[in-house]
Amino acid sequence: MAKIWSWVQVDSIRSLCVVSFHQRAVVMAASSTLQEDQVKQKQRIEASKLYINVSPDEKDPVVYSSSYNVSFLGIEKLHPFDASKWSHVQNFLSDDGVLKQKRIVEPVEATRDDLLVVHTEKYLDSLNSSYVVAQITEVAPVAFLPNFLVQWKLLHPFRKQVGGTVLSAKLAKERGWAINIGGGFHHCCANEGGGFCAYADITLAIQFAYTRLAISRVIIIDLDAHQGNGHERDFTNDDRVYIIDMYNEDIYPQDFKARKRINQAVALKSGTKTDRYLALLSQELKKAATIFKPELVVYNAGTDVLEGDPLGRLLVSPEGVKQRDEMVFRFAKDQKSPIIMLTSGGYMKTSARVIADSIKNLAAKRLISLPSGSSGSSS
């Protein structure tokens, strides 16, 4: 029996060794694949043309392109989002003499290689289906359009805005601040889009900043009325990113898994009013200032918090939005951190006016510098 037991032990040990060897092989293969992916990512970022050089003598760090706007036979009106909001903001700033049109920075459209820095091949290929894009944008008739039209009229504007967000991080590092009059597609992650968000521009901007700007500590302040579940999923295992998210918990996307990644979550109820909203924000910013020292602030400044917005369902006044934006920019200034602002959601025709007025207020309070508009000229 002793000999039999001995052989049983030997066989057991051999089996354990085989299993252990197999497990190590799997881990090593996975590690090798990860390293290869990281090398490819770095190569794509370094080869990208999105980081164009912009002379401060010629341009202000405000990024916009007429290509941002979505317009195709009125189909865009089937979604509550104002698909020309971005041009309206730019026009208001120009007409009010805050910003000269010739001083605005035109971004480069993000290429497939740029998008592959974050997105999977499978996900990008899925956008060749008009049906998939219709689901993401929540505009059903898009499903019946030829995909080349969907790419040209819908996804091209989004890719242009992605280029604007990525470039804004570079401009902010150089100038202290930058505003992309667009972007903020915070519902999209590496392998899934949704909520009118087809590309993960926030994640892309941060990944580019890691490699090209030597930034390693980023705070995302997401004040869109909806939870920013896209970037929360993308940075699940990345503690270089600190997330503050104030959102209406009663509305889309109710992504409970993504909520676990938020460092400071402020779950609001429908009907939250201006005073309560600003008091909570002040409290959270003070708390963050004692915990995390950012090298870049990414501010997702959705205006769907406005009273009357059909999707945000909060009750913040236009003046409250101005105060909110001012508080975030003061936080960045106090932290001596560059900041980028993205306009994100906002589903009323009045949103563009509120955004423009808020940017004017930031300039008046000297939280941003727009000397090009000091003469009052709009040309």
C-alpha positions as CSV (number, residue, x, y, z in Angstrom):
1,M,0.0,0.0,0.0
2,A,2.9,2.4,0.8
3,K,4.3,1.9,-2.7
4,I,0.8,2.4,-4.3
5,W,0.3,5.5,-2.3
6,S,3.7,6.8,-3.3
7,W,2.9,6.4,-6.9
8,V,-0.4,8.1,-6.5
9,Q,1.4,11.0,-4.9
10,V,3.9,11.2,-7.7
11,D,1.1,11.2,-10.3
12,S,-0.7,13.9,-8.4
13,I,2.4,16.0,-8.2
14,R,3.0,15.5,-12.0
15,S,-0.6,16.5,-12.7
16,L,-0.2,19.6,-10.6
17,C,3.0,20.5,-12.4
18,V,1.4,20.1,-15.8
19,V,-1.6,22.3,-14.7
20,S,0.8,24.9,-13.2
21,F,2.9,24.9,-16.3
22,H,-0.2,25.4,-18.4
23,Q,-1.4,28.3,-16.3
24,R,2.0,30.0,-16.4
25,A,2.0,29.6,-20.2
26,V,-1.5,31.2,-20.5
27,V,-0.4,34.1,-18.2
28,M,2.8,34.6,-20.2
29,A,0.9,34.5,-23.5
30,A,-1.6,37.0,-22.2
31,S,1.2,39.2,-20.9
32,S,3.0,39.0,-24.2
33,T,-0.1,40.0,-26.1
34,L,-0.7,42.9,-23.7
35,Q,2.8,44.2,-24.2
36,E,2.4,43.9,-28.0
37,D,-0.8,45.9,-27.8
38,Q,0.9,48.6,-25.7
39,V,3.7,48.9,-28.2
40,K,1.2,49.2,-31.1
41,Q,-0.7,51.8,-29.1
42,K,2.4,53.8,-28.5
43,Q,3.4,53.6,-32.1
44,R,0.0,54.8,-33.3
45,I,0.1,57.7,-30.9
46,E,3.6,58.8,-31.9
47,A,2.7,58.5,-35.6
48,S,-0.6,60.4,-35.3
49,K,-1.1,63.8,-37.0
50,L,-3.7,65.0,-34.5
51,Y,-1.2,67.0,-32.5
52,I,-0.7,69.9,-34.9
53,N,1.4,72.9,-34.0
54,V,-0.6,76.0,-33.3
55,S,1.1,79.4,-32.9
56,P,-0.2,81.5,-30.0
57,D,0.3,84.6,-32.1
58,E,-2.1,83.4,-34.7
59,K,-4.7,81.3,-32.8
60,D,-6.5,81.1,-29.5
61,P,-6.9,77.7,-27.8
62,V,-10.5,77.4,-28.9
63,V,-11.1,74.4,-31.2
64,Y,-14.0,74.2,-33.7
65,S,-14.8,73.2,-37.2
66,S,-17.9,73.8,-39.3
67,S,-17.5,70.0,-40.0
68,Y,-18.7,69.4,-36.4
69,N,-22.3,69.9,-37.4
70,V,-24.7,67.1,-38.4
71,S,-27.1,67.9,-41.2
72,F,-28.8,65.4,-43.6
73,L,-32.3,66.0,-45.0
74,G,-33.6,66.8,-41.6
75,I,-33.1,63.3,-40.2
76,E,-30.9,64.8,-37.4
77,K,-34.0,66.5,-36.1
78,L,-35.5,63.2,-35.1
79,H,-33.1,63.2,-32.1
80,P,-33.7,65.9,-29.5
81,F,-30.0,66.9,-29.7
82,D,-29.4,70.2,-31.5
83,A,-27.0,68.9,-34.2
84,S,-26.0,72.4,-35.0
85,K,-25.3,73.5,-31.4
86,W,-21.6,73.8,-32.0
87,S,-21.9,76.3,-34.9
88,H,-24.4,78.3,-32.9
89,V,-21.9,78.6,-30.0
90,Q,-19.2,79.7,-32.3
91,N,-21.4,82.2,-34.0
92,F,-22.5,83.7,-30.7
93,L,-18.9,84.1,-29.6
94,S,-18.0,85.7,-32.9
95,D,-21.0,88.0,-33.0
96,D,-20.5,89.1,-29.4
97,G,-16.9,90.1,-30.2
98,V,-15.4,87.5,-27.8
99,L,-13.5,85.5,-30.4
100,K,-12.4,86.2,-33.9
101,Q,-13.2,83.5,-36.3
102,K,-9.8,83.5,-37.9
103,R,-8.3,82.9,-34.4
104,I,-10.2,79.6,-34.0
105,V,-8.2,76.4,-34.3
106,E,-9.3,73.9,-36.9
107,P,-8.6,70.3,-35.8
108,V,-7.7,67.3,-37.9
109,E,-10.1,64.4,-38.3
110,A,-9.2,61.3,-36.3
111,T,-8.2,58.4,-38.6
112,R,-8.8,54.7,-38.0
113,D,-5.3,54.3,-36.7
114,D,-5.9,57.1,-34.2
115,L,-9.2,55.5,-33.1
116,L,-7.4,52.1,-32.7
117,V,-5.4,53.6,-29.9
118,V,-8.5,52.9,-27.8
119,H,-11.1,51.1,-29.9
120,T,-11.1,47.5,-31.0
121,E,-11.0,46.5,-34.6
122,K,-14.3,44.7,-34.1
123,Y,-16.0,47.8,-32.8
124,L,-14.8,50.1,-35.5
125,D,-15.8,47.5,-38.1
126,S,-19.3,47.4,-36.6
127,L,-19.8,51.1,-37.5
128,N,-19.8,50.0,-41.2
129,S,-23.4,48.8,-40.4
130,S,-25.9,51.7,-40.6
131,Y,-28.1,49.7,-38.3
132,V,-25.5,49.7,-35.6
133,V,-24.9,53.5,-36.0
134,A,-28.7,54.0,-35.8
135,Q,-28.8,52.2,-32.4
136,I,-25.9,54.3,-31.1
137,T,-27.3,57.6,-32.3
138,E,-30.9,56.7,-31.4
139,V,-32.1,57.9,-34.8
140,A,-33.9,54.9,-36.4
141,P,-34.1,56.1,-40.0
142,V,-30.2,56.0,-40.1
143,A,-30.5,52.2,-40.3
144,F,-31.9,52.5,-43.9
145,L,-29.3,54.8,-45.3
146,P,-26.3,53.7,-47.3
147,N,-23.3,53.4,-45.0
148,F,-21.2,55.7,-47.1
149,L,-23.7,58.5,-46.4
150,V,-23.7,57.7,-42.7
151,Q,-19.9,57.9,-42.6
152,W,-19.9,61.2,-44.5
153,K,-22.8,63.0,-42.8
154,L,-22.7,61.6,-39.3
155,L,-19.5,59.8,-38.3
156,H,-17.1,62.2,-40.1
157,P,-18.4,65.1,-37.9
158,F,-17.9,62.9,-34.8
159,R,-14.4,62.0,-35.9
160,K,-13.6,65.7,-36.4
161,Q,-14.8,66.4,-32.9
162,V,-12.6,63.6,-31.6
163,G,-9.6,65.3,-33.2
164,G,-10.6,68.5,-31.5
165,T,-10.7,66.9,-28.1
166,V,-7.3,65.2,-28.5
167,L,-5.8,68.4,-29.7
168,S,-7.3,70.4,-26.9
169,A,-5.2,68.5,-24.4
170,K,-2.0,69.6,-26.2
171,L,-3.2,73.2,-26.4
172,A,-4.1,73.2,-22.7
173,K,-0.7,71.9,-21.7
174,E,0.9,74.7,-23.8
175,R,-1.5,77.6,-22.8
176,G,-3.1,76.5,-19.5
177,W,-6.5,76.0,-20.9
178,A,-8.4,75.0,-24.1
179,I,-12.0,74.7,-25.1
180,N,-13.3,72.3,-27.7
181,I,-16.7,73.6,-28.9
182,G,-17.8,70.0,-29.3
183,G,-16.8,66.5,-28.0
184,G,-17.5,65.0,-24.7
185,F,-18.8,61.6,-26.0
186,H,-18.8,60.1,-22.5
187,H,-21.1,57.1,-23.2
188,C,-18.7,55.5,-25.6
189,C,-16.0,53.1,-24.4
190,A,-13.4,50.9,-26.2
191,N,-15.8,48.3,-27.6
192,E,-19.3,49.9,-27.4
193,G,-21.1,53.1,-28.3
194,G,-24.4,54.5,-27.2
195,G,-26.3,57.7,-26.2
196,F,-25.3,59.6,-29.4
197,C,-21.7,58.8,-28.7
198,A,-19.8,56.8,-31.3
199,Y,-16.2,57.4,-30.3
200,A,-14.5,57.6,-26.9
201,D,-12.8,61.0,-27.3
202,I,-12.2,61.6,-23.6
203,T,-10.3,58.3,-23.3
204,L,-8.4,59.0,-26.5
205,A,-7.3,62.4,-25.3
206,I,-6.0,61.0,-22.1
207,Q,-4.1,58.2,-23.7
208,F,-2.5,60.7,-26.1
209,A,-1.6,62.9,-23.1
210,Y,0.1,60.0,-21.3
211,T,2.4,59.3,-24.2
212,R,2.9,62.7,-25.9
213,L,2.6,65.1,-23.0
214,A,4.2,63.0,-20.2
215,I,1.0,63.5,-18.1
216,S,0.3,60.8,-15.6
217,R,-2.4,62.3,-13.3
218,V,-5.7,63.3,-14.8
219,I,-9.0,64.3,-13.2
220,I,-12.2,64.0,-15.1
221,I,-14.9,66.3,-13.9
222,D,-18.1,65.1,-15.6
223,L,-21.0,67.4,-15.0
224,D,-23.2,66.3,-17.9
225,A,-26.6,65.3,-16.5
226,H,-26.0,61.7,-17.6
227,Q,-23.5,59.4,-16.0
228,G,-20.2,59.2,-17.9
229,N,-20.2,55.4,-18.1
230,G,-17.9,55.2,-21.2
231,H,-14.7,56.7,-19.7
232,E,-15.5,55.0,-16.4
233,R,-15.4,51.6,-18.1
234,D,-12.2,52.5,-20.0
235,F,-10.3,53.5,-16.9
236,T,-11.6,50.7,-14.7
237,N,-8.0,49.5,-13.9
238,D,-6.2,52.8,-14.3
239,D,-5.6,54.7,-11.1
240,R,-3.9,57.5,-12.9
241,V,-7.4,58.9,-13.6
242,Y,-9.5,60.3,-10.8
243,I,-13.2,60.7,-11.6
244,I,-15.8,63.1,-10.2
245,D,-19.3,62.5,-11.7
246,M,-22.4,64.4,-10.8
247,Y,-25.4,62.9,-12.7
248,N,-29.1,62.3,-12.5
249,E,-29.4,58.7,-11.3
250,D,-33.0,58.5,-12.5
251,I,-32.1,58.6,-16.2
252,Y,-29.9,56.9,-18.8
253,P,-27.5,55.0,-18.7
254,Q,-27.9,53.7,-15.1
255,D,-24.7,51.7,-15.6
256,F,-24.2,50.3,-12.1
257,K,-21.0,48.4,-13.0
258,A,-19.4,51.6,-14.3
259,R,-20.4,53.5,-11.2
260,K,-18.1,51.4,-9.2
261,R,-15.2,53.2,-10.9
262,I,-16.2,56.7,-9.9
263,N,-14.0,58.2,-7.2
264,Q,-16.5,60.8,-6.2
265,A,-20.0,60.0,-7.3
266,V,-22.8,62.5,-6.7
267,A,-26.1,60.8,-7.7
268,L,-28.7,63.5,-8.1
269,K,-32.5,63.2,-8.3
270,S,-34.7,64.6,-11.0
271,G,-35.7,68.2,-10.1
272,T,-32.5,69.1,-8.3
273,K,-32.3,72.9,-8.3
274,T,-29.5,75.4,-8.8
275,D,-28.6,76.2,-5.2
276,R,-28.4,72.5,-4.2
277,Y,-26.5,71.6,-7.3
278,L,-23.8,74.3,-6.8
279,A,-23.5,73.5,-3.1
280,L,-22.8,69.9,-3.8
281,L,-20.3,70.7,-6.6
282,S,-18.4,73.1,-4.3
283,Q,-18.2,70.4,-1.6
284,E,-16.9,67.8,-4.1
285,L,-14.3,70.1,-5.6
286,K,-13.0,71.0,-2.1
287,K,-12.8,67.3,-1.3
288,A,-10.9,66.5,-4.5
289,A,-8.4,69.2,-3.9
290,T,-7.3,67.5,-0.7
291,I,-7.0,64.0,-2.3
292,F,-5.7,64.2,-5.9
293,K,-3.2,66.6,-7.6
294,P,-4.0,66.6,-11.3
295,E,-1.6,67.4,-14.1
296,L,-4.6,67.8,-16.4
297,V,-8.3,68.5,-15.8
298,V,-10.8,67.1,-18.4
299,Y,-14.1,69.0,-17.9
300,N,-17.2,67.5,-19.5
301,A,-19.5,70.5,-19.3
302,G,-22.9,69.3,-20.5
303,T,-25.7,71.8,-20.5
304,D,-28.4,69.2,-20.2
305,V,-28.5,70.2,-16.6
306,L,-30.5,73.2,-17.6
307,E,-34.1,73.6,-16.4
308,G,-36.4,72.5,-19.2
309,D,-34.0,70.1,-20.8
310,P,-36.1,67.1,-21.9
311,L,-33.5,64.5,-21.1
312,G,-31.5,65.9,-18.2
313,R,-34.5,66.6,-16.0
314,L,-32.6,68.8,-13.6
315,L,-33.5,72.4,-12.7
316,V,-30.3,74.4,-13.0
317,S,-30.6,78.0,-14.3
318,P,-28.4,79.6,-17.0
319,E,-26.7,81.7,-14.4
320,G,-26.1,78.5,-12.4
321,V,-24.3,77.0,-15.4
322,K,-22.1,80.0,-15.6
323,Q,-21.3,79.7,-11.9
324,R,-20.7,76.0,-12.3
325,D,-18.2,76.5,-15.1
326,E,-16.5,79.2,-13.2
327,M,-16.1,77.0,-10.2
328,V,-14.4,74.2,-12.2
329,F,-12.0,76.6,-13.9
330,R,-11.1,78.2,-10.5
331,F,-10.5,74.7,-9.2
332,A,-8.0,74.0,-12.1
333,K,-6.4,77.4,-11.5
334,D,-6.0,76.7,-7.8
335,Q,-4.5,73.3,-8.6
336,K,-2.2,74.9,-11.2
337,S,-3.5,72.4,-13.7
338,P,-4.2,72.9,-17.4
339,I,-7.9,72.3,-18.2
340,I,-9.8,71.3,-21.3
341,M,-13.6,71.9,-21.6
342,L,-15.9,69.9,-23.7
343,T,-19.5,70.9,-24.5
344,S,-21.0,67.4,-24.4
345,G,-24.8,67.1,-24.0
346,G,-27.5,69.7,-24.0
347,Y,-30.8,69.2,-25.8
348,M,-32.5,72.6,-26.0
349,K,-32.1,75.3,-28.6
350,T,-31.1,77.7,-25.7
351,S,-28.0,75.6,-24.8
352,A,-25.7,77.2,-27.3
353,R,-26.5,80.7,-25.9
354,V,-25.8,79.5,-22.4
355,I,-22.5,78.0,-23.4
356,A,-21.4,81.1,-25.2
357,D,-22.4,83.3,-22.3
358,S,-20.5,81.1,-19.9
359,I,-17.3,81.3,-22.0
360,K,-17.7,85.1,-22.1
361,N,-18.0,85.0,-18.3
362,L,-14.8,82.9,-18.0
363,A,-13.0,85.5,-20.1
364,A,-14.4,88.4,-18.0
365,K,-13.3,86.7,-14.8
366,R,-9.8,86.2,-16.4
367,L,-10.0,82.5,-16.0
368,I,-9.3,82.2,-19.7
369,S,-7.5,84.8,-21.9
370,L,-9.1,85.7,-25.2
371,P,-7.2,88.8,-26.3
372,S,-8.4,88.3,-29.9
373,G,-11.9,89.4,-28.9
374,S,-10.9,92.4,-26.8
375,S,-11.4,94.8,-29.8
376,G,-15.0,93.6,-30.2
377,S,-14.4,92.6,-33.8
378,S,-15.9,89.3,-35.1
379,S,-13.9,89.0,-38.3
